[in-house]
Amino acid sequence: MATPGRHPSDPVIAHLARTNFYQAVRRMLARPNGRAWDLDVRVRFSGDLSQAFPGHELSGLEMKEGEAGKAPLCQVRTPNYCVAGGLGPLPEAYSDWLREQNRGGNPAAARFLDLFNHRLNALRYRLKESRACGLNNLAPAASLLGGQLAALIGLGHGAAVPELPLRSWLGIAGLLADDRKSAASLTRVLALYLGAPVRITPLIGAWRDIEPCDRMGLGQHNHALGQRSVLGGRVWDQTARVRLAIGPLDHAQFRRLLPPLPGQAGDPLFLGLVALTRMLLGRRHDCEIRLLVRAETVGASVLTASPVGGSSVAPSPPAPPPVGEGRNTGRNTAGLRLGETAWLDRPHAADVPRADYLIPAFGPCSVGAPAGEPPAPPA
C-alpha cells in the first residue's frame, strides 16, 4: 500500500512476482529529493536460463553491497529479452549446455551472454522511460515532459514567470494551453491560491486611447467622412475589463495583496496574484481587483511618526503577521494608506472596508484606477 509520499512501504522483493518490470526498476533507481541513480551503476540484468514457462517478468532479485561512495547493486534475473532460455533465440541445445556449465561451477559463458542481456533490458527500460511520465524519477519541473508542457503554455526555453515556480504552472497547464478562457477556471484557481472566495463580474467598460496613427488629421489622414474619420482621441470599450471581488479577507492577508509603494518590492502573494490573473486571462483584458476586509479584523487607525531620514522613499511598513492571524488587536499600525489600509468612519456598520486597484494586461498595477463613465447616448 502506498504511503502519503506515494511510495509503497514494503520493498520490491516482498512482492516480486506481482511487480511490473518497469515499476520495479523505477523503485530501484529512486533516490531521496527526487533524484535517481544511474541505471548502469544501480541495476544489473542477467538472463534466466530455465526452459520453464516464465510466469513472471522478474524471477529473482539480489541486493549486493556497493563500493565506497557507490550505490548498492541490484542483480535482477529476468526471462524476457534474453539471448538464452525459454524465450531466447539461442537453440535449446546451447541453453542446456550453459546450464551444465553453471552446475559445474563455470559460469563464464553465461556471464558473457549477460552483457547482451543487460544491454537489451537497459535499452528496453530507457525507451519506455522516455515516453512514460510515470517512470521518471526527476521532479516534474526538471523532467522532459515538464519541459514539453511548459513549452505548450508559453513558458519554455527559460521563459518561466519568476513570481511562481514552474511546478505551479504545470499544475494548471491544461487551462493555460486552452486558448478559450473561462470565468470558472479563473475564479476556481484564484480561490484555491488565495484561500478566499473570488467572484467575477464581466464586461466592465473603460476608455481606450486611440493610437495617433488611427486618429483623424484634417488634410492628412483618416479624414474620409463616414469611412475612417473618428472624432476625439479615445473610445469606450465595454469589454475592456473584468472585476474580481476577493474576500472577505483578514486584515493581514488583505495587506499582503495590496500593490507595493514606489521603490518597494511587492509581497510574493500579490505578485503571484498578478501573474496568475494575467496568464488565466491571456493578457486580453485588464482586471479590476476589489479586496474586501472583515471589519472585525481591522483595528483602530493610529497615526505614527516615521522619520524619513532625507530619503524620498517612504520606509517599508512592518512585516504583516502570517495569514490567519490578523485578528483585531485594537490598533492598526501597519502603515496607514488612505483608502487602502485606513478608512474614515462610516455611518453604516454594515459597510465593508475595501480597496480597489487595476491589474492591466501589460504594465504596472495602478491603485484606484476607475473605469470612467460610459459615453452618453445620442439625443
C-alpha positions in Angstrom: 0.0 0.0 0.0 1.4 3.4 -0.9 2.2 5.8 1.9 1.2 9.6 1.7 4.5 10.1 -0.1 3.2 7.8 -2.8 5.9 5.2 -2.2 5.0 1.6 -1.0 6.2 1.0 2.5 7.4 -2.6 1.7 10.3 -3.4 -0.7 10.0 -4.7 -4.2 11.4 -8.1 -3.2 8.5 -8.7 -0.9 6.1 -8.9 -3.9 8.5 -9.7 -6.8 6.1 -12.0 -8.6 3.4 -9.3 -8.7 5.6 -6.3 -9.6 5.7 -4.8 -13.0 9.2 -4.8 -14.6 9.2 -1.1 -15.2 7.8 -0.2 -11.8 10.4 -2.4 -10.1 13.3 -0.8 -11.9 12.0 2.7 -11.2 11.8 1.9 -7.5 15.4 0.6 -7.5 16.6 3.8 -9.2 14.8 6.2 -6.9 16.8 8.4 -4.5 15.7 11.0 -2.0 14.9 14.6 -3.1 13.5 13.5 -6.4 16.8 12.3 -7.8 17.7 8.9 -9.4 20.7 6.6 -9.6 22.3 5.9 -12.9 20.8 2.7 -14.4 24.2 1.1 -15.3 25.5 1.8 -11.8 22.5 0.7 -9.8 21.0 -2.3 -11.7 22.5 -5.3 -13.5 20.3 -7.6 -15.6 21.0 -11.3 -16.0 19.2 -13.9 -18.0 17.1 -16.7 -16.6 18.3 -19.9 -18.3 15.3 -22.0 -17.2 13.2 -23.7 -20.0 10.0 -23.5 -17.9 7.3 -21.2 -18.9 8.0 -17.7 -17.4 5.1 -16.9 -15.2 6.5 -13.6 -14.1 8.7 -10.8 -15.6 11.1 -11.0 -12.7 12.4 -14.3 -11.5 14.9 -13.2 -8.9 16.4 -10.1 -7.2 19.6 -10.0 -5.2 21.0 -6.9 -3.4 24.7 -6.6 -3.2 26.7 -4.0 -1.2 28.3 -1.4 -3.4 31.8 0.0 -3.2 32.6 3.0 -1.0 30.6 6.0 -2.2 28.6 4.0 -4.7 25.0 2.7 -4.7 24.2 -0.9 -3.6 23.9 -3.1 -6.7 20.6 -4.7 -7.6 21.1 -8.0 -9.5 17.9 -8.7 -11.4 17.2 -12.0 -13.1 14.6 -12.0 -15.9 13.5 -14.4 -18.6 12.5 -11.6 -21.0 14.7 -10.1 -23.7 17.5 -12.6 -23.1 19.7 -14.5 -25.5 19.3 -17.9 -23.9 16.5 -19.5 -22.0 12.9 -20.4 -22.8 12.2 -17.1 -24.7 15.6 -16.5 -26.1 16.7 -17.1 -29.8 19.6 -19.4 -28.8 18.9 -23.0 -29.7 17.8 -25.2 -26.8 20.9 -27.3 -27.0 23.1 -24.3 -26.3 20.8 -23.4 -23.3 21.2 -26.9 -21.9 25.0 -26.6 -22.3 25.0 -23.3 -20.4 23.0 -24.8 -17.6 25.5 -27.7 -17.4 28.4 -25.2 -17.3 26.7 -23.3 -14.4 26.1 -26.5 -12.5 29.8 -27.4 -12.9 30.9 -24.1 -11.4 31.9 -22.5 -14.7 29.5 -19.6 -15.3 31.9 -17.7 -17.7 29.7 -18.3 -20.8 26.5 -17.3 -19.1 28.1 -14.1 -17.8 29.3 -13.3 -21.3 25.8 -13.5 -22.6 24.6 -11.4 -19.6 26.5 -8.5 -21.2 24.0 -8.6 -24.0 21.1 -9.3 -21.7 21.8 -6.3 -19.6 22.2 -4.1 -22.7 18.8 -5.2 -24.1 16.9 -4.8 -20.9 18.5 -1.4 -20.1 17.6 -0.1 -23.6 14.1 -1.5 -23.1 13.6 0.5 -19.8 15.2 3.7 -21.2 12.9 3.6 -24.3 9.8 3.2 -22.1 11.0 5.8 -19.6 11.4 8.4 -22.4 7.7 8.0 -23.3 6.0 7.3 -20.0 6.0 10.2 -17.5 5.3 7.8 -14.6 8.7 6.2 -14.9 10.6 9.5 -14.5 12.3 10.0 -11.1 13.0 13.6 -11.7 11.0 16.5 -10.3 8.1 17.5 -12.7 9.7 20.8 -13.5 13.0 19.1 -14.4 11.6 16.3 -16.5 11.4 16.1 -20.2 7.6 16.0 -20.1 7.5 19.0 -17.8 9.6 21.0 -20.3 7.2 20.0 -23.1 4.2 21.1 -21.1 5.9 24.4 -20.3 6.5 25.0 -24.0 2.8 24.4 -24.7 1.8 27.1 -22.2 4.4 29.5 -23.4 6.9 29.1 -20.6 9.5 27.0 -22.4 13.2 27.9 -23.2 13.7 29.7 -19.9 10.7 31.9 -20.3 9.3 31.0 -16.8 7.4 33.6 -14.8 9.5 34.3 -11.7 6.5 35.1 -9.5 5.6 31.4 -9.2 7.7 28.3 -9.6 7.3 26.3 -12.8 5.8 23.4 -10.8 2.8 25.6 -10.0 2.2 26.5 -13.7 2.4 22.8 -14.7 -0.4 22.0 -12.4 -2.8 24.2 -14.5 -1.1 23.5 -17.8 -4.4 22.2 -19.2 -6.2 25.5 -18.5 -3.3 27.7 -19.8 -2.9 25.7 -23.0 -6.6 26.1 -23.9 -7.0 29.4 -25.7 -10.6 29.6 -24.7 -10.5 31.2 -21.3 -13.4 30.8 -18.9 -14.6 32.7 -15.8 -15.0 29.4 -13.9 -11.4 28.4 -14.3 -10.2 31.9 -13.3 -12.2 32.1 -10.1 -11.5 28.5 -9.0 -7.7 28.8 -9.5 -7.5 32.1 -7.7 -9.8 30.9 -4.9 -7.5 27.9 -4.3 -4.4 30.1 -4.5 -5.7 32.7 -2.1 -7.8 30.5 0.2 -10.7 33.0 -0.1 -13.9 33.4 -2.1 -13.5 35.0 -5.6 -16.4 36.4 -7.6 -16.1 37.8 -11.2 -18.1 40.5 -12.9 -17.5 40.5 -16.7 -18.0 43.3 -19.2 -16.6 46.2 -17.2 -16.2 49.1 -19.7 -13.3 51.6 -19.9 -12.0 54.3 -22.1 -9.3 53.3 -24.6 -6.9 55.7 -26.2 -6.8 55.7 -30.0 -3.4 55.3 -31.5 -2.1 58.5 -33.1 -1.9 56.8 -36.5 -5.6 55.9 -36.3 -6.8 59.4 -35.2 -8.2 61.8 -37.7 -5.9 64.5 -39.1 -7.6 67.1 -41.3 -5.9 67.2 -44.7 -3.5 64.4 -43.6 -5.0 61.0 -42.9 -8.2 59.3 -41.7 -10.4 62.2 -42.8 -12.7 60.5 -45.2 -16.2 61.3 -43.8 -18.2 58.2 -43.0 -15.3 55.8 -43.6 -12.3 56.2 -41.2 -12.9 59.5 -39.6 -13.2 59.4 -35.8 -13.8 62.4 -33.5 -11.8 62.6 -30.3 -8.8 60.7 -29.0 -10.4 57.8 -27.1 -13.2 55.3 -27.5 -15.4 53.4 -25.0 -14.8 49.7 -24.9 -17.4 47.7 -22.9 -15.3 44.6 -22.9 -12.1 46.2 -21.7 -12.1 44.8 -18.2 -13.4 42.2 -15.7 -13.8 42.8 -12.0 -12.7 40.3 -9.3 -14.1 40.7 -5.8 -11.9 38.8 -3.4 -12.9 38.2 0.2 -13.8 39.0 2.8 -10.2 38.7 4.0 -8.4 39.0 7.3 -6.6 42.4 7.5 -3.2 40.7 7.5 -3.9 38.8 4.2 -5.5 41.9 2.8 -2.3 44.0 3.3 -0.3 41.3 1.5 -2.5 41.7 -1.6 -2.1 45.5 -1.9 0.2 46.9 -4.6 3.6 48.0 -3.2 4.6 51.6 -2.7 7.0 53.2 -5.2 10.5 51.8 -4.7 9.3 48.8 -2.8 9.0 45.1 -3.8 5.6 43.6 -3.7 4.6 40.8 -1.4 5.0 37.3 -3.0 1.3 36.7 -2.6 0.5 39.8 -4.5 3.0 39.1 -7.3 1.6 35.6 -7.6 -2.0 37.0 -7.9 -0.9 39.4 -10.7 0.9 36.6 -12.6 -2.0 34.1 -12.3 -4.6 36.7 -13.3 -2.7 37.8 -16.4 -2.0 34.2 -17.5 -5.5 33.0 -16.9 -6.9 36.0 -18.9 -4.4 35.5 -21.7 -3.4 39.2 -21.3 -6.6 40.1 -23.3 -8.4 42.1 -20.6 -7.5 44.4 -17.8 -8.6 43.2 -14.4 -10.1 45.4 -11.6 -9.3 43.9 -8.1 -11.7 44.6 -5.3 -10.4 43.5 -1.9 -13.0 43.1 0.9 -11.9 43.1 4.5 -13.6 41.6 7.6 -14.3 44.7 9.6 -13.7 42.9 12.9 -10.1 42.2 11.9 -9.2 45.9 11.4 -8.0 47.7 14.4 -8.4 51.4 15.1 -6.1 53.6 12.9 -3.2 55.2 14.7 -1.1 57.9 13.3 2.6 57.1 13.8 5.7 59.3 13.0 8.2 57.5 10.8 11.3 59.6 10.2 12.3 59.5 6.5 15.9 60.5 7.1 16.2 62.6 3.9 15.1 59.8 1.6 12.4 60.4 -0.9 11.1 56.9 -0.5 8.9 56.1 2.5 10.2 53.3 4.8 8.8 49.9 4.5 5.9 49.1 6.9 6.4 46.3 9.4 6.1 42.8 8.1 2.5 41.5 8.4 1.7 38.6 10.6 1.0 35.2 8.9 -2.3 34.8 7.1 -5.0 33.8 9.5 -3.5 35.7 12.5 -5.0 39.1 11.6 -7.5 39.3 14.4 -8.3 42.7 15.8 -5.6 43.7 18.3 -7.2 47.1 18.9 -4.7 49.2 16.9 -3.8 49.3 13.2 -0.1 50.3 13.0 0.7 48.6 9.7 1.3 51.8 7.9 -1.7 53.9 7.0 -2.6 54.4 3.4 -5.8 56.2 3.0 -8.3 54.1 1.1 -6.1 51.0 1.3 -5.2 50.3 5.0 -7.1 53.2 6.6 -10.6 54.5 6.3 -12.8 57.2 7.8 -15.7 56.3 10.0 -18.8 55.2 8.0 -22.4 55.9 9.1 -23.4 52.3 8.4 -21.8 49.5 10.3 -22.7 47.1 7.5 -20.3 48.8 5.1 -17.3 46.5 4.4 -13.9 48.2 4.1 -12.4 47.6 0.7 -9.6 48.7 -1.6 -9.6 48.8 -5.4 -6.7 48.7 -7.9 -6.2 47.7 -11.5 -4.1 44.9 -12.9 -3.5 45.9 -16.6 -2.8 43.3 -19.2 0.6 45.0 -19.7 2.4 47.4 -17.4 2.5 48.1 -13.6 -0.6 48.0 -11.4 -2.3 51.2 -10.5 -4.3 52.0 -7.4 -7.7 53.4 -7.5 -8.0 53.4 -11.3 -11.7 53.8 -12.1 -13.2 52.6 -15.3 -14.7 56.0 -16.0 -18.2 56.9 -17.1 -19.6 55.4 -20.3 -20.4 57.9 -23.1 -23.8 59.4 -23.0 -26.3 58.0 -25.6 -27.1 60.3 -28.5 -30.1 62.6 -28.1 
